[in-house]
Amino acid sequence: MKSQKLKLKHPTRPAGLDARTWRYIKPVLWASWHAQQQTGRFKYDSYLIAVYRTRKEWKANGISKRMSRRVAKHFGTARRKETNPIRTLIDASFPDLDPKQKSRWSRALEFAVITKVLPKDLPKLFGKYGGIAGCARFAARYGPKKQRDGWVDPPAVRVARRGQASDYWATASDRSAPQSK
């Protein structure tokens, strides 16, 4: 008897989800489904590119917060005020994934946003900074989510707040800890 591979259905539009939201989320769900069918080291790259591309489209159209709220509400994912739309997309499309992995992916894609890389160049960015985990580590080191009392912003955060992040991130060599005043 031949062993049959479990066939999962490709994503279809859920009931109650409007056409506009589905148009944006469909590529992400499709890439998620496709990545789960693949094997290999780089099987999630196309999924992360789809998430990043969707986030860029939302931001360009000025609907990022609104769409992430819709997606979170429809898929029943946790949504706090400060939750990044990237994290919302990852939570909605990969609900059973380890929270640590979700965090790593979202931080790596936040780093890609800061560097203003094109979606097609995302694998090159991952290669340059030591993979997804390397990008996440770099983003966490130079762009912490929480401000701690008594800490001065590292140079990269100061530069990023002035809107010149892509120039600094591409050539960052100073990886020292934040200096106190």
Order of alpha helices (4+ residues) and beta strands (2+ residues): alpha-alpha-alpha-alpha-alpha-alpha-alpha-alpha-alpha
